[in-house]
Amino acid sequence: MNSLHYKKLRKFKLKGYKIHNKKLYFGFYGLKSLETGRIESKVFKSLIDIVKRIIKSKGGGKFWFYLNQSIPVTRLSIGTRMGKGKGNIAKHVSFVRKGQIICELSLNNEENALNILNIAASKLPVKVKIIKY
């Protein structure tokens, strides 16, 4: 566990774009973010499960996912008056910057790989682009 696991953070906006993470390191195909946004942990856990299930049915391959849910988001219950402190942690999110590589895929058949990445792109709340090595 990291030191931020039980800590309540302040709200902030993420600006700018990712400079260093521009190329694929492990796989031959990948998803690159075209806009800045945040992705909830439920979304990318379901994305990982779906992609791994499809890869297994296609005959095998490797999948790398680069995000982790490191930022807690708090929420006060409806009907609570002003004051009374910060609410409880409701969910965890991870921020994605413009130009960041979200995941990589290594598969023998190019057509299958592109289909899998199209399915993965449809699950994400940010615009992404499929890139090749």
C-alpha positions as CSV (number, residue, x, y, z in Angstrom):
1,M,0.0,0.0,0.0
2,N,1.2,3.5,-0.8
3,S,1.1,6.4,1.7
4,L,-2.0,7.9,-0.1
5,H,-4.2,4.9,0.4
6,Y,-6.2,6.3,3.3
7,K,-5.6,10.0,2.7
8,K,-8.3,12.3,1.4
9,L,-7.0,14.6,-1.3
10,R,-8.2,18.0,-2.4
11,K,-9.8,18.4,-5.8
12,F,-7.5,19.6,-8.6
13,K,-7.5,19.9,-12.3
14,L,-4.9,18.2,-14.5
15,K,-3.4,20.3,-17.2
16,G,-0.9,19.8,-20.0
17,Y,0.1,16.7,-21.9
18,K,2.4,13.8,-21.3
19,I,5.8,14.4,-22.9
20,H,7.8,11.3,-22.2
21,N,5.3,8.5,-22.7
22,K,5.0,8.6,-26.6
23,K,6.1,5.2,-27.8
24,L,5.2,1.6,-27.2
25,Y,7.6,-0.4,-25.1
26,F,6.3,-3.9,-24.8
27,G,3.5,-4.6,-27.3
28,F,3.0,-4.0,-31.0
29,Y,-0.4,-2.2,-30.7
30,G,-1.6,0.3,-28.1
31,L,-4.2,3.0,-27.1
32,K,-3.0,6.6,-26.8
33,S,-5.2,9.2,-25.1
34,L,-6.3,12.2,-27.2
35,E,-7.7,14.2,-24.3
36,T,-7.2,14.8,-20.6
37,G,-9.7,13.2,-18.2
38,R,-10.2,10.8,-15.4
39,I,-11.1,7.2,-15.4
40,E,-12.8,5.4,-12.5
41,S,-11.4,2.2,-11.1
42,K,-14.6,0.3,-12.0
43,V,-14.3,1.2,-15.6
44,F,-10.7,0.1,-16.1
45,K,-11.2,-3.1,-14.1
46,S,-14.0,-4.1,-16.4
47,L,-11.9,-3.1,-19.4
48,I,-9.1,-5.3,-18.3
49,D,-11.4,-8.3,-17.7
50,I,-13.1,-7.9,-21.1
51,V,-9.8,-7.6,-23.0
52,K,-8.2,-10.6,-21.2
53,R,-11.2,-12.7,-21.8
54,I,-11.1,-11.9,-25.6
55,I,-7.4,-12.5,-25.8
56,K,-7.8,-15.9,-24.2
57,S,-10.6,-16.8,-26.6
58,K,-8.4,-15.7,-29.6
59,G,-5.6,-18.1,-28.7
60,G,-3.3,-16.1,-26.4
61,G,-1.3,-12.9,-26.4
62,K,-0.1,-10.3,-23.9
63,F,-1.7,-7.2,-22.4
64,W,-0.1,-4.4,-20.5
65,F,-2.2,-1.7,-18.7
66,Y,-0.5,1.4,-17.3
67,L,-3.1,3.1,-15.0
68,N,-3.6,2.6,-11.3
69,Q,-6.3,4.0,-9.1
70,S,-4.2,6.3,-6.9
71,I,-6.6,9.2,-6.3
72,P,-9.4,8.9,-3.8
73,V,-12.6,10.9,-4.4
74,T,-14.8,11.8,-1.5
75,R,-18.6,12.4,-1.4
76,L,-21.0,13.7,1.2
77,S,-24.4,12.1,1.4
78,I,-27.4,14.0,-0.1
79,G,-29.2,16.2,2.4
80,T,-26.1,17.0,4.5
81,R,-25.8,20.6,5.4
82,M,-22.8,22.8,4.9
83,G,-19.9,22.1,7.2
84,K,-19.4,18.8,9.1
85,G,-16.1,18.1,7.4
86,K,-15.0,16.3,4.3
87,G,-17.0,13.2,3.3
88,N,-16.0,9.6,3.1
89,I,-14.1,8.1,0.2
90,A,-16.6,7.0,-2.4
91,K,-14.4,5.8,-5.2
92,H,-10.9,5.8,-6.6
93,V,-9.9,7.4,-10.0
94,S,-6.9,7.7,-12.1
95,F,-6.0,10.7,-14.3
96,V,-5.1,10.4,-17.9
97,R,-3.2,13.1,-19.7
98,K,-3.3,13.9,-23.4
99,G,-0.7,11.9,-25.3
100,Q,-0.4,9.2,-22.6
101,I,-0.2,5.5,-23.5
102,I,-3.0,3.7,-21.7
103,C,-2.4,0.1,-22.6
104,E,-0.4,-2.1,-25.0
105,L,-1.3,-5.4,-26.7
106,S,0.9,-8.0,-28.3
107,L,-1.0,-10.4,-30.6
108,N,-0.1,-12.4,-33.7
109,N,-3.0,-11.4,-35.9
110,E,-3.3,-7.7,-36.6
111,E,-7.0,-7.7,-37.4
112,N,-7.8,-9.4,-34.0
113,A,-5.6,-6.9,-32.2
114,L,-7.3,-3.9,-33.8
115,N,-10.8,-5.3,-33.0
116,I,-9.8,-5.9,-29.4
117,L,-8.5,-2.3,-29.1
118,N,-11.7,-0.9,-30.7
119,I,-13.7,-2.7,-28.0
120,A,-11.4,-1.3,-25.3
121,A,-11.6,2.2,-26.8
122,S,-15.4,2.1,-26.7
123,K,-15.4,1.4,-22.9
124,L,-13.2,4.4,-22.0
125,P,-14.7,7.8,-21.2
126,V,-11.8,9.7,-23.0
127,K,-11.1,9.8,-26.7
128,V,-8.2,7.4,-27.7
129,K,-6.3,6.5,-30.8
130,I,-5.0,3.1,-31.8
131,I,-1.2,3.2,-32.5
132,K,1.1,0.6,-34.0
133,Y,4.8,-0.1,-33.3
